[in-house]
Amino acid sequence: MLQTRPPYRIPDHVLSRKLDDEMVLLNLDSGEYFGLNDTGTRVWELLSDGRSREEVVDCLTEEFEVEVETASAHVMTLCSELLEAGLLAERGEAEAG
């Protein structure tokens, strides 16, 4: 079995709130909001539980009945956007003081 990437972590400066089937994220450092649809919300929940990107893809393929390639592409895109927006960080990455 392949080694999974280290789990992501939610930085201390990020707040999240679920509203119906959507998640709203707030970066307290920048003051910017970020909204997630129902699929993005599920990805966020799984990442928040300490799942690796590969584990998230596995869950999505089962829960949403999508192909692995499709789920993987969407998860990779969302994780990249969240990392760029400072809403997600790699576990072990030094936190800004």
Summary of the structure (lengths in Angstrom):
residues: 97
radius of gyration: 13.2
end to end distance: 36.9
largest distance: 41.5
contacts: 252
relative contact order: 0.22
helix: 40%
strand: 22%
